[in-house]
Amino acid sequence: MKNCIKWLLAGLAIIILSSCSPQNQSASLEETEIFSLEYGNFEDELNVYDYTRIGNINLDLAMYDGFFYISNAESKKVMELNSYGDLLTLYYNEEVTPRPSFAIDDATVENATRKAIEYPFNKLSKIAVDGRKYLYAVDSLPEERQEMNETETQVLSQIVLRFDGEGKFVDYLGQQGPGGTPFPYIRNIYVTQDNELVVVCHNGNGFVVYWFSMSGYLLFTVPISNDVVPNPYAEDQEVYIEIENVIPDSDSRVLYVNVNYYVERIDESSHMQSGIEYDSSQIQVLNVETGSYAKPLSILPYEEENVSDFSSTTYKIPYDFLGVTESGWLFFILSTEKGFVIQMVQSNGQKILTGHLDLDHSKILYYTFALDKSGILSVLKVQPEKAVISWWRTDYLLQSVISNNKK
């Protein structure tokens, strides 16, 4: 009952819409804290301070059906927790994380309320969970097992580990599938409604996307670089292209490629080129099966006005592409002085919602977002005293818009 009340209050707090136009609406978004975690080396704590190495904090967050999954690279473990913060499953490296008190020899015992799965993780990063509760975790191979690409310009070191719904280790995936060649740097991993895994990688020429079947076999390899994405500008215009991110659709074999376009800036007084400036953004929609691009979707930039004593200048800033929901809403985000601006765009471009997420950057050492299939936006914030998991019930906001459209 307490959990239901928490969800209801969270939903009521955000459904405050003010219509700006038939196409564009703004929303008031209220953050709700779900639970917090202490710092330390015990099974239900996070370790974010590894004094033996230099580098950034490395945590990742995934949320599926109200359950939270946290990858903690410093402790070489992955935690599954419910919405109260209770630890349900721990995947851990026993050389770094002590064997938990609830660990049993047979992790598949049906009566076990909590599970402990020992695995020799090396360098964890991104995680994802599919509809079967399979856990996918990006890890790095030891140096002696890493490879170089054909031109010997890039280290191939990362793999994707697979654990089934009971926590048993299945195998690891490389470029060709189970046991394959390690991947180049993995930007992120995603799972579709059909439980297909999509691995989005960076290489020297841009992005490479590996699309796997539910059983783990390679279906498609899709290279995406600046010279192959559509260019909407005239052939004689000098245009600089930046592929910001690539994210798969939830229920079709489609990739959404977020492309920022920059053009030459001409000085008004001298009529000479004085640099380049951001001009526009488009989502280029790539059908993986046919290799063809559909009609692009224009993404409005964030506009910020800089006012001086005698003039004002408006700057256009492109959003970062965050994710896609199963109902086809594309989420974009941008950091501001007072938190984040979020923009939600229907894949057909008919509706655009914008809102602000209030976060005090001065109190946050690290953060990572997770967008679930329904549109709930969660965040893991590393603060000086503790780590906090919060969410914004943006799914209620999307449902409200859909219901209004049907009336």
C-alpha positions in Angstrom: 0.0 0.0 0.0 2.8 2.4 0.9 4.5 1.8 -2.5 1.2 2.5 -4.3 0.7 5.8 -2.5 4.2 6.8 -3.4 3.6 6.2 -7.1 0.2 8.0 -7.0 1.6 11.1 -5.3 4.5 11.2 -7.7 2.1 11.1 -10.7 -0.3 13.8 -9.3 2.7 16.1 -8.7 3.7 16.4 -12.3 0.5 16.5 -14.3 0.5 20.3 -14.6 0.4 21.2 -18.2 0.2 24.7 -19.7 -0.4 24.7 -23.5 1.9 26.9 -25.5 0.5 25.8 -28.9 -1.3 22.8 -30.4 2.1 21.3 -31.2 4.3 22.5 -28.3 3.5 22.2 -24.6 5.5 22.9 -21.4 5.3 20.8 -18.3 6.1 21.1 -14.6 8.1 18.1 -13.5 8.5 17.1 -9.9 11.4 15.0 -8.7 10.6 12.1 -6.3 13.3 10.5 -4.2 12.9 6.7 -4.3 15.7 5.5 -2.0 19.4 6.2 -1.1 22.5 4.1 -0.7 25.4 4.5 1.7 29.0 4.4 0.6 31.2 1.4 1.6 32.3 -2.1 0.7 29.3 -4.1 2.0 26.9 -5.7 -0.5 24.2 -3.1 -0.2 26.6 -0.1 -0.4 28.3 1.7 -3.3 32.0 2.2 -3.5 32.8 5.3 -5.6 36.2 6.2 -4.2 38.9 4.0 -5.5 42.1 5.6 -4.3 44.3 3.1 -6.1 43.5 4.6 -9.5 42.9 8.0 -11.2 39.8 8.5 -13.2 36.1 9.3 -13.2 33.4 7.7 -11.2 32.0 4.8 -13.2 28.4 3.9 -12.4 25.5 3.0 -14.6 21.8 2.8 -13.9 19.0 0.8 -15.5 15.3 0.5 -14.5 12.9 -2.2 -15.6 9.3 -2.6 -14.3 10.1 -0.8 -11.1 13.4 -2.6 -10.3 16.7 -0.8 -10.3 20.0 -2.1 -11.6 23.3 -0.4 -10.7 26.7 -1.2 -12.2 29.4 -0.2 -9.7 32.8 -0.5 -11.5 34.9 0.4 -8.4 33.4 -2.6 -6.5 33.2 -4.8 -9.7 29.5 -5.6 -9.0 26.0 -5.1 -10.2 23.1 -4.7 -7.8 19.4 -5.4 -8.4 17.2 -3.5 -6.0 13.4 -2.9 -5.5 11.8 0.5 -5.2 12.4 0.5 -1.4 16.2 0.1 -2.0 16.2 -3.6 -0.8 19.0 -5.6 -2.4 17.5 -8.6 -4.3 20.4 -9.8 -6.4 24.1 -9.2 -6.3 26.5 -10.0 -9.1 30.0 -9.6 -7.6 33.7 -10.3 -8.0 34.8 -12.0 -4.7 38.3 -10.6 -5.0 36.9 -7.1 -4.5 33.5 -7.4 -2.8 33.2 -9.7 0.2 31.0 -12.7 -0.1 27.5 -11.4 1.1 26.0 -12.9 4.2 22.9 -14.2 2.3 25.0 -16.0 -0.3 24.2 -19.7 -0.8 26.0 -22.4 -2.8 23.1 -22.9 -5.2 21.8 -19.5 -6.4 18.9 -21.1 -8.2 17.2 -22.4 -5.1 13.5 -21.5 -5.6 13.0 -20.4 -2.0 15.9 -17.9 -2.0 14.6 -14.4 -1.6 18.0 -12.9 -2.4 20.6 -14.2 -4.8 24.4 -13.8 -4.9 26.2 -14.6 -8.2 29.9 -14.6 -8.2 31.6 -13.6 -11.5 35.2 -12.3 -12.1 34.2 -8.9 -13.5 37.2 -6.8 -14.7 36.0 -3.3 -15.7 32.3 -2.9 -15.7 30.5 -0.1 -17.5 27.0 -0.1 -19.2 24.1 -2.4 -18.3 20.7 -3.3 -19.7 17.8 -5.7 -18.8 15.4 -7.3 -21.2 11.8 -8.7 -20.8 13.1 -12.1 -19.7 15.1 -10.3 -16.9 18.3 -11.2 -18.7 21.1 -8.9 -17.5 23.6 -7.6 -20.0 26.8 -6.0 -18.7 29.6 -4.4 -20.6 33.0 -5.6 -19.3 36.6 -5.4 -20.5 38.9 -8.3 -21.2 42.3 -8.5 -19.5 45.1 -6.8 -21.5 46.5 -10.1 -22.7 43.2 -11.0 -24.4 42.6 -7.7 -26.0 43.1 -7.2 -29.8 43.7 -4.5 -32.3 41.6 -3.6 -35.3 42.7 -4.2 -38.9 44.5 -0.8 -39.1 46.0 -1.3 -35.6 44.7 2.1 -34.6 42.1 1.0 -32.0 42.1 -1.4 -29.2 39.3 -4.0 -29.2 38.8 -4.7 -25.5 35.1 -4.7 -24.6 32.5 -7.6 -24.5 28.9 -7.9 -23.3 28.2 -10.5 -20.6 24.9 -12.2 -20.5 23.2 -13.6 -17.4 19.8 -15.3 -17.6 16.7 -14.5 -15.5 17.9 -16.8 -12.7 21.3 -15.1 -12.5 23.2 -17.9 -14.3 26.1 -16.7 -16.6 25.2 -17.6 -20.2 28.1 -16.4 -22.3 29.7 -13.2 -23.6 29.0 -11.6 -26.9 31.6 -10.1 -29.2 31.3 -8.6 -32.7 30.2 -11.8 -34.4 28.1 -13.1 -31.5 28.9 -15.6 -28.6 32.7 -15.6 -28.0 33.4 -13.2 -30.9 36.0 -10.6 -31.4 35.9 -7.9 -28.7 34.1 -4.6 -29.5 35.6 -1.2 -30.0 34.6 1.3 -27.3 30.9 0.7 -26.4 28.9 3.9 -26.1 25.8 2.1 -24.8 23.7 -1.0 -25.1 19.9 -1.4 -25.5 17.3 -4.2 -25.6 14.2 -4.1 -27.7 10.7 -5.4 -27.0 11.7 -8.6 -28.9 14.6 -9.0 -26.5 17.1 -8.2 -29.2 20.4 -6.7 -28.0 21.8 -3.6 -29.8 25.4 -2.6 -29.1 26.3 1.0 -30.2 30.1 1.5 -30.6 32.5 4.3 -31.4 35.3 3.6 -33.9 37.7 5.9 -35.6 35.2 6.8 -38.4 32.1 7.3 -36.3 29.6 4.8 -35.0 29.2 1.1 -35.6 26.0 -0.7 -34.4 25.8 -4.4 -33.8 22.2 -5.8 -33.7 21.8 -9.3 -32.2 18.9 -11.8 -32.1 17.3 -12.9 -28.8 19.6 -15.9 -28.8 22.7 -13.7 -29.2 23.5 -14.2 -32.9 24.5 -11.3 -35.1 21.8 -10.0 -37.4 23.2 -6.7 -38.7 26.4 -4.7 -38.5 25.6 -1.0 -39.4 28.5 1.5 -39.8 27.3 5.1 -39.5 29.7 7.9 -40.4 29.6 11.6 -41.3 30.0 10.9 -45.0 27.0 8.5 -45.2 24.3 10.3 -43.2 22.0 12.5 -45.2 23.0 16.2 -45.6 19.9 18.5 -46.0 22.0 21.5 -47.2 22.8 22.6 -50.7 25.8 20.8 -52.3 27.8 24.1 -52.6 27.3 25.0 -48.9 30.1 24.1 -46.5 28.6 22.0 -43.8 30.2 20.3 -40.8 28.4 17.2 -39.5 28.5 15.8 -36.0 26.7 12.5 -35.2 25.9 13.0 -31.5 24.2 9.7 -30.7 22.6 6.6 -32.2 19.7 4.9 -30.4 17.5 2.0 -31.6 13.7 2.0 -31.8 12.0 -0.2 -29.2 9.8 -2.3 -31.4 11.2 -2.1 -35.0 14.6 -2.5 -36.6 15.1 1.2 -36.9 18.0 3.4 -35.7 17.5 7.0 -34.7 20.7 9.0 -35.6 20.9 12.4 -33.9 22.9 14.6 -36.3 24.0 18.2 -35.5 24.8 20.5 -38.5 27.3 23.4 -38.3 27.8 26.1 -41.0 30.3 28.8 -41.7 29.9 32.0 -39.7 30.4 35.2 -41.7 31.5 38.4 -40.0 29.0 41.1 -40.9 31.5 43.9 -41.1 34.2 42.2 -43.1 32.0 39.7 -44.9 34.8 37.1 -44.2 34.5 33.7 -42.6 35.0 34.0 -38.9 34.4 30.4 -37.8 31.6 27.9 -37.7 28.4 27.9 -35.7 25.7 25.4 -34.8 22.7 25.7 -37.2 20.3 22.8 -36.8 19.7 19.2 -35.6 17.8 16.3 -37.3 17.0 12.7 -36.3 17.9 10.7 -39.4 15.7 7.5 -39.3 17.7 4.5 -40.6 15.9 1.2 -41.5 18.4 -1.4 -40.5 17.0 -4.1 -42.7 17.0 -2.1 -46.0 19.8 0.4 -45.2 17.6 3.3 -46.3 16.8 6.6 -44.5 13.2 7.7 -44.1 12.0 11.3 -43.8 14.1 13.1 -41.1 12.7 14.6 -37.9 13.8 18.2 -37.1 14.7 18.8 -33.4 14.3 22.3 -32.1 17.5 23.5 -30.2 17.5 25.1 -26.8 17.6 28.9 -27.1 19.4 31.0 -24.5 19.3 34.8 -24.6 22.4 36.8 -23.5 21.4 40.4 -22.6 24.1 43.1 -22.3 23.7 46.9 -21.8 23.1 47.7 -25.4 22.1 44.5 -27.1 20.8 40.9 -26.7 22.0 37.8 -28.5 20.2 34.5 -28.7 22.3 31.4 -28.8 21.1 28.0 -30.1 22.4 25.0 -28.3 21.7 21.4 -29.4 20.2 18.8 -27.0 21.8 15.5 -26.2 19.8 12.5 -27.4 18.8 10.4 -24.3 16.5 7.6 -25.4 13.2 6.3 -26.9 10.1 4.9 -25.2 8.1 2.0 -26.5 5.3 4.4 -27.4 7.7 6.3 -29.8 8.6 9.4 -27.8 12.2 10.6 -28.2 13.8 12.2 -25.1 16.5 14.9 -25.3 18.3 16.6 -22.4 20.6 19.6 -21.8 22.4 20.7 -18.7 21.7 24.2 -17.4 22.8 26.3 -14.4 19.7 25.2 -12.4 19.5 21.6 -13.5 18.4 20.2 -16.9 16.0 21.0 -19.7 14.2 18.0 -21.2 12.5 17.9 -24.5 10.2 15.0 -25.5 9.3 14.7 -29.2 6.8 12.2 -30.8 8.5 10.2 -33.5 6.0 11.6 -36.1 6.8 15.2 -34.9 3.2 16.0 -34.0 3.8 16.8 -30.4 6.7 18.4 -28.5 6.8 18.6 -24.7 9.4 20.6 -22.8 10.2 20.8 -19.1 12.8 21.6 -16.5 14.4 19.2 -14.0 15.6 21.1 -10.9 19.0 19.8 -9.7 21.7 21.6 -7.8 24.9 20.8 -9.6 27.0 22.1 -6.8 25.8 19.2 -4.6 26.3 16.4 -7.1 29.6 14.8 -7.8 28.3 12.5 -10.5 25.0 11.6 -12.1 23.7 9.1 -14.7 20.2 8.9 -16.2 18.0 6.0 -17.1 14.9 6.1 -19.3 12.7 3.1 -19.1 10.4 1.7 -21.8 7.3 3.5 -20.4 9.0 6.9 -20.2 9.9 7.1 -16.5 13.1 9.1 -16.2 15.4 8.0 -13.3 18.6 9.4 -12.1 21.4 8.2 -9.8 23.1 11.1 -8.1 26.4 10.7 -6.2 26.4 13.3 -3.4 29.0 13.9 -0.7 27.0 12.0 2.0 25.2 9.4 0.1 23.9 8.2 -3.4 20.3 9.0 -4.2 18.0 7.4 -6.7 15.1 9.6 -7.9 12.7 9.7 -10.7 10.3 12.0 -12.7 7.1 10.4 -13.7 7.2 11.6 -17.3 5.2 8.5 -18.3 2.1 10.1 -16.7 2.8 13.2 -18.7 3.0 11.3 -22.0 -0.2 9.3 -21.1 -2.0 12.6 -20.4 -1.1 13.9 -23.8 -2.2 10.7 -25.5 -5.5 10.7 -23.7 -6.2 14.4 -24.6 -5.5 13.5 -28.2 -8.2 10.8 -28.1 -10.9 13.2 -26.8 
